[in-house]
Amino acid sequence: AASVWIVFTPRPLALRGPEAQAVPAPGSQAEAAKLADLLINPAIAADRDAAYQSLLARWGVPHDRSKGGPPCGRERVDGLACLARVGPWRKLRAVNLPAVIELATPAGEQRYATVTALDEERVTLAFGEATFTFALNEVERFWEGPFTLVWKPTTLGSALIEPGMRGRDVERLRQRLDEIDGQPAGGRRRNVYDDDLKARVVAFQRSRSLVPDGIVGPETLVHLSTAVHDGSIPLLRPAVASR
């Protein structure tokens, strides 16, 4: 059976239900556990609200449970927006942001966890106050790929920027690519989405394993927002040095 490492944060989990199993106290020795067992353990906070509370906490934002459900579909919370996509791991690894994933118990019931770290072989999941690190194939038995992340939009205002457009958003797009590429701002017609800008957008999309269509939609915007790390964005892996 696959083993995982368990780490508990300082505040203890509250047991729920008369048959809730005990969980290790803070600072206790790590135990081996299987994800299948955790998903059916009533002591583990694997509900959707707990997952989104954990996700937003990484951005320093409280989750208002009284409004019900995730913060997506409502007005932005503290300037954050949501993006829902379907895996695989490489897509989540490329965007490099914490995300809520939907899991299924062996009986097919829905459970939720927050991905807080991810590399080529392992993933760390948060269930409320507790975090567990698993081999990727252990989680894949219960996850079919859906995930939702929150992100902080850049100064770009449009939800879609396409070749042929003009205006302030096109100029801001050029400025963002200049920052990412380490180039000084320059040139004329910076507010026009011309062939040169499309080539730069396509190159960026390819570098991020996105569809290289030159259209700056929500997913490309997310990658643009994280490409220059400002220290306030929670990441799944440490940021690499800028070029």
C-alpha angles and dihedrals in degrees: 000000000000116000128214136192117243124208123181124202119228097269113075123235116252112235115233123209132013093274097047111141121236119257126208117274119243111285094018122136115280115258132207115250139170122228091229089060094046093052092059096039110108090205090066117086098228099147124117096250092054090050094051091044088055092046096050092044088065087061092045092249124128119230114231103217091184089075091058129230129018123331090249118108092031129086114295115282111228090336095308125131131195132238122189120196141151122249158220108180093253090064092053091042091053095052088046097203130124112261142183114243128195116230133185128222119228085264092053098254118146121252131171136214137173118239105222102166134018135177136160095288111017141044129199116216127194119212104186106297097352129079127200130187118216139176109258094244090055091061094041089068088069103028126074095186111271116136138163125205135180123224141178111247117227123231089283106116104190122083089213129033117184138178112279095033123126133198147067095316091057090051091049090049090056090048091052092050089048089055092048094047094042092238127144115246113257147127134078131277091032090160093060122089097222134163093275092056091046090054090053092048092048091050090051092048091051091050088056097043091248127141102280097222100125091239113126103216132156097290094049089046090055091053091046089052093055100036092088106045114215098185095250096081117091110229136195090222130019114275116259119235115274118250 
